[in-house]
Amino acid sequence: MKVGAVVLAAGGSSRLGRPKQLLVHEGRTLVRRAAEAAVAAGCEPVVVVVGAHGEAVAAELADVPVRTVDNPEWQVGMGRSLSVGVRALPEVEAVLVLLCDQLRVDSAHLRGLVDTFARTRSPIVASGYDGARGVPALFSRALRPELEALEADQGARKVIVREPSRVVEVPLPGGSEDVDTAADLSRLST
């Protein structure tokens, strides 16, 4: 079973004031942590969508077996980056979508999403946290057109919530912990 991954790492980090993709947590940059987790979970190929800080992010991943893809329209929204990433993948059985700034995501959780898909063949396997379903999430090949058709300002959650009966949930305690502000950054260093 071939599962590709799309790591969304194109944002400008405007609330933080510097590229969050390159912040270091537990000895690795956030983008490296996410990319390596996807590779370790058995995803292949892994596409990392870059934009605002594209050259620096791509340089950080030079020795990781991933492909970086530039989204020149990164500022219009996450949906555009997701579409760029999905279109960059070859034909795969499923697409795993993840962000680079979710601190609780590791290869074990991503492998759990892939294993749940293999076992259930559910169209969507999403992470469950804070009473909602979100990314990281895995989407079957049949949903690829929905991901590619998202409006620029929409994320994968729009596809997840569209029809709840097609979603299987894998718990991700602390899944909402991400990095957007200086306060979040200080939490990283504790």
Residue pairs with C-beta under 8 A, 6 or more apart in sequence:
1 93
1 94
1 114
1 118
2 44
2 92
2 93
3 42
3 43
3 44
3 92
3 93
3 94
3 95
3 96
3 114
3 117
3 138
4 43
4 44
4 45
4 46
4 47
4 89
4 90
4 92
4 94
4 95
4 96
5 38
5 41
5 43
5 45
5 46
5 47
5 95
5 96
5 97
5 98
5 110
6 47
6 48
6 49
6 82
6 85
6 86
6 88
6 89
6 95
6 96
6 97
6 98
7 31
7 34
7 35
7 38
7 46
7 47
7 48
7 49
7 66
7 85
7 98
7 99
7 100
8 49
8 78
8 81
8 82
8 85
8 97
8 98
8 99
8 100
9 21
9 31
9 34
9 48
9 49
9 50
9 51
9 57
9 99
9 100
10 49
10 50
10 51
10 52
10 54
10 71
10 74
10 81
11 20
11 21
11 51
11 52
11 74
11 78
11 81
12 51
12 52
12 53
12 74
12 75
13 19
13 20
13 21
13 52
13 53
15 180
15 181
16 179
16 180
16 181
16 182
16 184
16 185
17 182
19 52
19 53
19 56
19 57
20 30
20 100
20 101
20 179
20 180
20 185
21 29
21 30
21 31
21 50
21 53
21 57
21 60
21 100
21 101
22 29
22 30
22 31
22 53
22 56
22 57
22 60
23 29
23 30
23 179
23 185
23 188
24 30
25 33
25 103
25 188
26 33
28 36
29 60
30 100
30 101
30 179
31 48
31 57
31 60
31 61
31 100
32 60
32 61
32 64
33 100
34 48
34 98
34 99
34 100
34 101
34 102
34 105
35 46
35 48
35 61
35 64
35 66
35 100
36 64
36 107
37 98
37 105
37 106
37 107
37 110
38 46
38 66
38 96
38 98
38 107
38 110
39 46
39 64
39 65
39 66
40 107
40 110
40 111
41 96
41 107
41 110
41 111
41 113
41 114
42 111
42 114
43 96
43 110
43 114
45 66
45 67
45 89
45 90
46 65
46 66
46 67
47 66
47 67
47 68
47 69
47 85
47 88
47 89
48 57
48 58
48 61
48 66
48 67
48 68
48 69
48 85
49 68
49 69
49 70
49 71
49 74
49 81
49 82
49 84
49 85
49 88
50 57
50 58
50 68
50 69
50 70
50 71
50 74
51 70
51 71
51 72
51 73
51 74
51 75
51 81
52 74
52 75
54 68
54 70
57 68
58 68
61 68
67 88
69 84
69 85
69 88
71 80
71 81
71 84
71 85
73 80
73 152
74 80
74 81
76 152
76 153
77 151
77 152
77 153
77 154
78 153
78 154
78 155
79 150
79 151
79 152
79 153
79 154
79 155
79 158
80 152
82 97
82 147
82 150
82 155
82 156
83 147
83 148
83 149
83 150
85 97
86 95
86 144
86 147
86 148
87 148
89 95
91 141
92 141
93 140
93 141
94 114
94 117
94 138
94 139
94 140
94 141
95 138
95 139
95 141
95 144
95 147
96 110
96 113
96 114
96 136
96 137
96 138
96 139
97 135
97 136
97 137
97 138
97 139
97 147
97 156
98 105
98 110
98 135
98 136
99 105
99 135
99 136
99 178
101 178
101 179
101 180
102 135
102 136
102 175
102 177
102 178
103 174
103 177
103 178
103 179
103 188
104 172
104 173
104 174
104 175
104 177
105 127
105 136
105 172
105 175
109 127
109 136
109 170
109 172
110 136
112 170
113 125
113 127
113 136
113 137
113 138
113 170
114 138
116 122
116 125
116 138
116 168
116 170
117 125
117 138
117 140
117 168
120 168
121 140
122 140
122 166
122 167
122 168
123 139
123 140
123 142
123 143
123 166
123 167
124 137
124 138
124 139
124 140
124 143
124 159
124 160
124 166
124 167
124 168
125 137
125 138
125 167
125 168
125 169
125 170
126 133
126 134
126 135
126 137
126 138
126 160
126 167
126 168
126 169
126 170
127 133
127 134
127 135
127 136
127 137
127 169
127 170
127 171
127 172
127 175
128 169
128 170
128 171
128 172
128 175
129 171
129 172
129 173
129 174
129 175
129 176
130 175
130 176
132 157
133 157
133 160
133 161
133 167
133 169
134 156
134 157
134 160
134 175
135 155
135 156
135 157
136 172
137 156
137 160
139 146
139 147
139 156
139 159
143 159
146 159
146 162
147 156
147 159
150 156
150 158
150 159
160 167
177 187
178 184
179 185
179 188
